[in-house]
Each structure stands twice: as structure tokens, then as C-alpha cells.
Amino acid sequence: MSSKFPRNTVGLSVALFLLFAAVLACSRGSNKCTATLTYQGKTYTGIGKKDEAVSFACNKYCIADDSEYDAMYRIWLDSPEGRAKGSPPKEKAIYESKRLLDFVTITCANRCVGWTQSGRAQAETKCD
């Protein structure tokens, strides 16, 4: 029984494919980064791609400690929409209100990222 390809060529092809797959898997893993944001003595952590990790850490700051988000959230809770949604906690309210979500992920997070660029807040990002 003969074949077009010698056995060692098939083995080499399989080995090269596995090597390529391993390199590809490792390079994708490097996209996972952890950003640590320190602002006003508190620390917030975000995990994501390198260009997103600081924004995700800022999202956590916005939800936990931003006074403007807190005021918006409290007003929303007292609104018919907030009561109809069952008065969820701050962390879950952004999934119930586009206005709250946009404030956290666009307005507040961009302001926070600006603080890291100006030095008002400190951010450190480490990638795998």
C-alpha cells in the first residue's frame, strides 16, 4: 500500500500544525490584561484587552464611588422605570437603563481615563 506522501512528511505537517496552533493560542492569551486603577485612596480592577482594561477599571469606579452616577441612580430608583425594574442595586441597574449604562461606560469612564492620562489617578496595566 503506497501513498502520495511519505510518512515523515505527514508527521512533519501535523507537528507544524500543532506548533502553529500553540503559537496562535499563546498570542491570543496576551490580549488578557489587568488594569489596577487607584483614585482617592481606593483601588479598582479591570480585566480585558490592553486598550480596554483601564476603561473597565474606570467602570468599576463609576459604579462604586462616582457621586454623579450615585445621584443619577437614586433618581432612577425613585422613577416609575426604576420601581418597575424591581429597584436593582447600582451594579445591575446599568443593565436596566440605557441612560445609566451610557453614563457609566461613556461619560464617567472617559472622564476617569482622562484622569489617568493627566496623573490625577494612577493606572497600571499588566498583560499575560
C-alpha positions as CSV (number, residue, x, y, z in Angstrom):
1,M,0.0,0.0,0.0
2,S,1.6,3.2,-1.1
3,S,0.6,6.8,-0.6
4,K,1.5,10.1,-2.3
5,F,3.2,11.5,0.8
6,P,5.9,9.8,2.7
7,R,5.1,9.2,6.4
8,N,7.7,11.6,7.6
9,T,6.1,14.4,5.6
10,V,2.7,13.8,7.1
11,G,4.2,13.7,10.6
12,L,6.1,16.9,9.9
13,S,2.9,18.6,8.7
14,V,1.0,17.5,11.8
15,A,3.8,18.8,14.0
16,L,3.9,22.1,12.2
17,F,0.2,22.5,12.5
18,L,0.3,21.8,16.3
19,L,3.1,24.3,16.7
20,F,1.2,26.9,14.7
21,A,-1.9,26.3,16.9
22,A,0.2,26.6,20.1
23,V,1.7,29.9,18.9
24,L,-1.7,31.2,17.9
25,A,-3.2,30.2,21.3
26,C,-0.4,31.9,23.2
27,S,-0.6,35.1,21.2
28,R,-4.3,35.4,21.9
29,G,-3.7,34.9,25.6
30,S,-1.5,38.1,25.6
31,N,-4.7,40.1,25.0
32,K,-5.8,39.5,28.6
33,C,-4.7,42.4,30.7
34,T,-5.4,43.5,34.2
35,A,-5.5,47.2,35.0
36,T,-5.3,48.5,38.5
37,L,-6.8,52.0,39.0
38,T,-6.0,53.9,42.1
39,Y,-8.1,57.0,42.7
40,Q,-8.7,58.9,46.0
41,G,-7.1,56.1,48.0
42,K,-9.3,53.3,46.6
43,T,-8.3,50.6,44.1
44,Y,-10.4,49.3,41.2
45,T,-9.5,46.4,38.9
46,G,-10.5,45.9,35.2
47,I,-9.7,42.9,33.0
48,G,-9.8,42.9,29.2
49,K,-7.7,43.6,26.2
50,K,-4.9,46.1,26.7
51,D,-6.8,49.1,25.4
52,E,-9.9,48.2,27.4
53,A,-8.7,47.2,30.8
54,V,-8.3,50.7,32.2
55,S,-11.8,51.6,31.0
56,F,-13.2,48.5,32.7
57,A,-11.5,49.6,35.9
58,C,-12.9,53.0,35.5
59,N,-16.4,51.5,35.0
60,K,-16.0,49.9,38.4
61,Y,-15.0,53.2,40.0
62,C,-18.0,54.9,38.3
63,I,-20.5,52.4,39.7
64,A,-19.0,52.1,43.2
65,D,-17.9,55.7,44.0
66,D,-18.8,58.3,41.4
67,S,-21.1,60.9,43.1
68,E,-22.8,61.8,39.8
69,Y,-23.6,58.2,39.0
70,D,-24.9,57.7,42.5
71,A,-27.3,60.7,42.2
72,M,-28.5,59.5,38.8
73,Y,-29.0,56.0,40.1
74,R,-31.0,57.3,43.1
75,I,-33.2,59.4,40.9
76,W,-33.8,56.5,38.6
77,L,-34.7,54.2,41.5
78,D,-37.5,56.6,42.5
79,S,-38.8,56.8,39.0
80,P,-41.6,54.6,37.7
81,E,-39.0,52.8,35.5
82,G,-36.7,52.0,38.4
83,R,-39.6,50.8,40.5
84,A,-40.9,48.7,37.6
85,K,-37.5,47.1,37.3
86,G,-37.6,46.0,40.9
87,S,-35.1,48.6,42.3
88,P,-31.9,46.7,41.4
89,P,-28.6,47.5,43.0
90,K,-26.2,50.0,41.4
91,E,-24.2,47.3,39.7
92,K,-27.2,45.8,38.0
93,A,-29.1,49.0,37.2
94,I,-26.9,49.7,34.2
95,Y,-28.4,46.7,32.5
96,E,-31.9,48.0,33.1
97,S,-31.4,51.6,32.0
98,K,-29.5,52.7,28.8
99,R,-29.1,56.1,30.2
100,L,-27.3,54.8,33.3
101,L,-25.2,52.4,31.1
102,D,-24.2,55.2,28.8
103,F,-23.3,57.4,31.7
104,V,-21.0,54.8,33.3
105,T,-19.4,53.4,30.2
106,I,-19.1,56.6,28.1
107,T,-19.3,59.8,30.2
108,C,-17.8,58.7,33.5
109,A,-15.3,56.1,32.2
110,N,-13.9,58.6,29.6
111,R,-13.5,61.2,32.3
112,C,-11.8,58.7,34.5
113,V,-9.4,57.5,31.7
114,G,-8.6,61.2,31.3
115,W,-7.6,61.4,34.9
116,T,-5.1,58.5,34.4
117,Q,-3.6,60.4,31.4
118,S,-3.2,63.6,33.4
119,G,-1.9,61.9,36.5
120,R,-4.9,62.7,38.7
121,A,-5.5,59.0,39.0
122,Q,-2.9,56.2,38.7
123,A,-3.4,53.2,36.5
124,E,-1.1,50.2,36.0
125,T,-1.8,47.6,33.3
126,K,-0.2,44.1,33.2
127,C,-0.8,41.7,30.4
128,D,-0.4,37.9,30.3
